[in-house]
Amino acid sequence: MYFGKLSDRPIKRERRLKGRVRQSQMFRSNTQEWLLPRINPKCENCNNNEYYNIYTTYIKPFLILSFGEWHPIFQIVCPVCGETIELDIDEYLLLSPFIKLNNLLETGKTDEYEYKYRLEVLESKRLYR
């Protein structure tokens, strides 16, 4: 989106970590079919990651009072080298249940047993799509 030349300052962007997705979670269950065909299973630069970080970047309006964020942009980032690729909304929606589940485990809101059970439920739901 082009805002025109309103000032010499760059457009403000705020970046937040949504969560992590393990590489093994981005395959269809019991197959080797990769869910995100645009993105390689291993990082193209370092070829050495077990998981990806998912960030949300928001464009902040600078001439209007901001009552929230505008235009979320979802990005998948290699934690080792920092290579960043923008995700389509459909790709993000495929990964969002795993992001939420992994966040619950990392924050201690669920234990390992409950995590594995929920992961199996997610995998079984994915089989029928």
Secondary structure, 3 states (H helix, E strand, C coil): CCCCCCCCCCCEEEEEEEEEEEHHHHECCCCCCECCCCCCCCCCCCCCCCEEEEEEEEEECCCCCCCCCEEEEEEEECCCCCCEEEECHHHHHHHHHHHHHHHHHHHCCCCHHHHHHHHHHHHHHHHCC
